[in-house]
Amino acid sequence: MNENPSLLLPDHDFSLYIRSTAKELRRNPALRPGGQHFDLLIEHYLPLVYGTALKLVPESTESAQRISESAFELLALKWNKVVRSRYGNATLIALFLQRAAVSASIRERKRLRLKKPDRRSSAAGYLLLYKRFFQLNKKSQRSLLIFNIVNYPPATNSPKLTSLQKYAAKKVRYLNRKLRKTSLPADTNSVLAGIPTPPPAELTATIIDSVRRWNVAAPRSDLT
């Protein structure tokens, strides 16, 4: 069977995936849940999910593992729907996982019966940040995700991306105004860039193994 070279993914090289389209992702079985390279997809986006969990549930580092596993479990469950988006993969998976991690974090706080974060705490600041973030339109969310959170390289030789980068800067100023009364640093650029947090190597392996063993017939976790 002939394979399209643009759909192949060398080990530990995710650059082809980032440049691919949603259509190419749908046609590439190696990146599907259970596929040869799904582990690499998890490893690439795990800092975004894990960091979000730590910011929203700082009282329990164990919760970050549960939240991360839940987010990727949901991605596996919703895969066919997620990859039907018209947007490119640079935000296609990341935006879904960002929302899944926030939702799972809120459910985890309820499961642990944690009190509402003090308004002067960082957790309260990040809860407000994500609330404002998801109130933005999809273009705003995508632009902030690309250039400020996941922090892909600056746009070059692409008028469309350059315009999107300027649009992201405008939305950062908007968030600055909305977050000025929180305990978060005044520099919203650094706040957004600081969200992704790589977990320890052994925890990364544990989460990948857990998601690898999951299948659609398995019972869902209580956070999914």
C-alpha positions in Angstrom: 0.0 0.0 0.0 1.4 3.4 -0.9 1.7 6.0 1.9 1.7 9.7 1.5 5.2 10.9 2.7 3.6 14.0 4.2 1.7 11.8 6.6 4.7 9.9 7.9 6.0 10.9 11.3 9.6 10.2 12.2 10.2 9.1 15.8 10.3 12.1 18.1 9.8 14.6 15.3 6.4 16.4 15.7 7.1 19.2 13.2 5.3 17.4 10.4 2.2 17.1 12.5 2.2 20.8 13.4 2.3 21.7 9.8 -0.3 19.2 8.6 -4.0 19.9 8.1 -7.0 18.4 9.8 -7.7 16.3 6.7 -4.2 14.8 6.8 -4.7 14.0 10.5 -7.9 12.1 9.7 -6.0 10.1 7.0 -3.1 9.2 9.3 -3.9 6.1 11.4 -0.6 6.4 13.2 -1.8 9.5 15.1 -5.2 8.0 16.0 -5.7 6.7 19.6 -3.9 3.4 19.7 -1.8 4.3 16.7 1.9 4.1 16.4 2.5 7.8 17.2 -0.3 8.6 19.5 2.2 8.4 22.4 4.1 11.3 20.8 1.0 13.4 20.5 0.3 12.8 24.3 3.9 13.7 25.1 3.8 16.9 23.0 0.7 18.3 24.6 1.1 16.9 28.1 2.8 20.0 29.5 -0.2 22.1 28.5 -2.7 19.8 30.2 -0.5 19.1 33.2 0.4 22.7 33.7 -3.3 23.7 33.6 -4.1 21.1 36.2 -1.4 22.4 38.5 -2.6 26.0 38.2 -6.2 25.2 39.0 -5.7 22.5 41.6 -2.5 23.5 43.4 -3.6 21.8 46.6 -3.0 18.3 45.1 -0.2 17.3 42.8 -1.7 13.8 42.5 -4.8 15.5 41.0 -2.7 16.7 38.0 -2.1 13.1 37.0 -5.8 12.3 37.2 -6.8 15.4 35.3 -4.2 14.7 32.6 -5.3 11.1 32.1 -9.0 12.3 31.9 -8.2 15.0 29.3 -6.4 12.5 27.0 -9.1 9.8 27.6 -11.7 12.3 26.5 -9.6 13.1 23.4 -9.5 9.5 22.5 -13.2 9.1 23.0 -14.0 12.2 20.9 -11.3 11.8 18.4 -13.4 11.5 15.3 -15.4 14.6 16.2 -12.3 16.6 17.2 -10.4 16.0 13.9 -13.3 17.2 11.8 -12.6 20.8 12.6 -11.7 23.1 9.7 -8.8 24.5 11.6 -5.2 23.4 11.4 -3.6 21.0 13.8 -1.6 23.7 15.5 -4.8 24.5 17.5 -7.1 21.6 16.7 -5.9 19.3 19.4 -4.5 21.9 21.8 -7.7 23.9 22.1 -9.7 20.7 22.8 -7.3 19.6 25.5 -7.1 23.0 27.1 -10.9 23.0 27.6 -10.9 19.4 28.7 -8.2 20.1 31.3 -10.0 23.1 32.7 -13.3 21.2 32.9 -11.7 18.2 34.6 -9.9 20.5 37.0 -13.1 22.1 38.1 -14.7 18.6 38.6 -11.7 17.5 40.6 -12.0 20.4 42.9 -15.6 19.4 43.5 -14.6 15.7 44.0 -12.1 16.7 46.6 -14.6 19.1 48.2 -12.1 21.9 48.1 -13.2 25.3 49.2 -13.5 28.1 46.6 -10.1 29.6 46.1 -9.4 32.8 48.0 -9.8 35.7 45.7 -6.1 36.7 46.3 -4.8 33.2 45.5 -3.2 32.2 42.2 -5.8 29.5 41.7 -8.6 32.1 41.7 -6.6 34.2 39.3 -6.2 31.3 36.9 -9.9 30.3 37.2 -10.7 33.9 36.1 -8.1 33.8 33.3 -9.7 30.6 31.8 -13.2 32.0 32.3 -12.2 35.1 30.3 -10.2 33.0 27.8 -13.2 30.8 26.9 -15.5 33.8 26.6 -13.4 35.0 23.7 -14.3 34.0 20.2 -12.5 31.0 18.6 -10.1 33.2 16.6 -9.0 34.9 19.8 -8.6 31.6 21.6 -6.6 30.1 18.7 -4.3 33.1 18.3 -3.5 33.2 22.1 -3.0 29.5 22.2 -0.5 29.5 19.2 1.6 32.6 20.1 1.3 33.0 23.9 0.5 29.6 25.5 1.9 26.8 23.4 4.4 29.4 22.1 5.0 28.3 18.6 7.8 30.2 16.7 6.9 33.8 15.6 5.2 34.2 12.3 7.6 34.8 9.4 6.9 35.1 5.7 3.2 34.5 6.3 0.9 37.6 6.2 -2.0 35.5 7.6 0.0 34.4 10.6 1.5 37.8 11.1 -1.9 39.3 11.2 -3.0 36.6 13.7 0.0 37.3 15.9 -0.9 41.0 16.0 -4.5 40.0 16.9 -3.1 37.9 19.8 -1.2 40.8 21.1 -4.5 42.8 21.2 -6.2 40.1 23.1 -3.4 40.0 25.6 -4.0 43.6 26.4 -7.7 42.8 26.9 -6.8 40.0 29.4 -4.5 42.4 31.1 -7.4 44.7 31.9 -9.6 41.8 33.0 -7.0 40.3 35.3 -5.6 43.5 36.9 -7.3 42.9 40.3 -6.0 39.3 40.6 -2.9 38.1 42.3 -1.4 37.0 38.9 1.7 38.9 37.7 0.9 42.0 35.7 2.7 40.7 32.7 -0.1 38.5 31.1 2.4 37.4 28.4 4.5 35.6 31.0 1.4 34.3 32.8 0.2 32.6 29.6 3.6 31.4 28.6 4.0 29.9 32.1 1.0 27.6 31.8 2.7 24.6 30.1 4.6 22.6 32.7 6.4 19.4 31.8 5.7 16.7 34.4 8.5 14.5 35.8 9.7 11.8 33.3 8.4 8.9 35.3 4.9 10.6 35.5 4.9 11.2 31.8 5.5 7.5 31.2 2.7 6.6 33.7 0.2 8.9 32.0 1.1 7.7 28.5 0.8 4.0 29.7 -2.6 4.7 31.3 -4.0 6.4 28.1 -2.4 3.7 25.9 -4.3 1.0 27.9 -7.6 2.8 27.7 -10.1 1.8 25.0 -13.6 2.9 24.1 -15.2 -0.1 25.9 -13.4 0.6 29.2 -15.2 2.4 32.0 -14.7 6.2 32.0 -12.8 7.8 34.8 -15.0 9.9 37.2 -13.5 13.1 35.7 -14.2 12.3 32.1 
